[in-house]
Amino acid sequence: MLEAGERMPGVAGELQRFCVKGLRAEHHLVIAARIHTGTTKGAAALSSYSESQTKRRWDEVKDFVLVPLGLPRHDDVLAGLWIALHAGCCTAPSFSLLRNDSRFAGEIG
């Protein structure tokens, strides 16, 4: 079991330590919508973006997070792990949207 403040080993540890400052409001919306729906198509339906715009923004998030660490460029699992590990810092605005934005009040789709 990890002690408070202790870093995880391996790739998870690298993801845990790597903060990103360049995420914009549109990235946080797409992150929240992807978490809520599980798909790019579903995320597009919740946002004001087309499916191709949603995919582009989701790919940008993965590029910001994974590429600097030398990880596979478009790995949804690693990106999801990073998002969860940074819920209190980098992706806090995404989780705030999930809690407070009426678009996310309904059933998970």
N, C-alpha and C positions, 0 to 999 in steps of 0.2 A: 504494500500500500504506500502511495506517495504521501509525504508530509506536506503541509501547507507551504506553498511557494516553491516546492520541488518540481523540477522539470521532468517530463516523460522522456524515455530513451527513444532513439531512432527517429524515423520520419515523423512520428507524432510529436516528438520533442521539438524538431525543427519547425513544424507547423505551429506549435504552441508559442515559440519564441518570436516568430516572424510577424510583426505588426505592419499594417499597410495604411498609409495616410491618404492615398489618392482616390478613395471611393467617394463617388458623388451621390446625390439624392436618387438619381435614376438607377444606380447600382443597388442601393439599399432597397428600393421598391422591387426590383427584379429578384433580389435575394429573398425578400419576404414572400413574394408571390411564388417563387420556386419552392420554398419551405412549405408554404400552405398547400400548394397543389401537387407538387412533386414532378411537374413537367414544364417544359418551356411553353407548350401550347396552352396549358392551364394558366401559367403565369401571364401570358399575353392577354388572356380573357379578363384577368383581374386588373390589368394595368391599362394605361392609355396607349400602349405601344403595340405595333404589329408583331406577329410572331417572329419575323426576321429581325426586327429591332430588339426584341426581347432576347433572342438567341445571341445577337451581337453583344449586348450588354452583359449577358451571363458569361460569354466567352472572354470579355474584357476582365471580369472579376477573376476568372481562373488564370488569365495571363498575369494580372497584378500579383496574385498569390503564389502560383506554382512555378512560373518561369524563373523568377529570381533565385529560387531554391534549387533549380536544376531538376525539377520534378516533371513528369509527363504533362504536357501543355494543357490538355483538356480532360482531366480526370475528375469527374463529378464527385467521386467518393472522397478523394483527398481534399477537394474544394469544400465539400460539406463538412468534413472533419475540421478544417481550418475555421469555417464559419462558426461552428459550435464552440470551438476552443476560444474564440474571440468575441463571444456574445457579450462580455462585459466591457469591451473596449472597441475594437475596429468595427464590429458588426452590431453594436448596441442599437444604432438607429434602425436597423432592420427588425430587430426584436421588439423595439418600441412600436414600429408600424404594426406588427403582428398583434400586439396587445391593444393598441389604441385606434387603429384606422378601421372604419366601418366596412371597408372592402373585405376585411379578414374576419368579420364577425360570424359569417355563415358556416355551413358545413365545409369540411375539408374535401376538396374535390379531386 
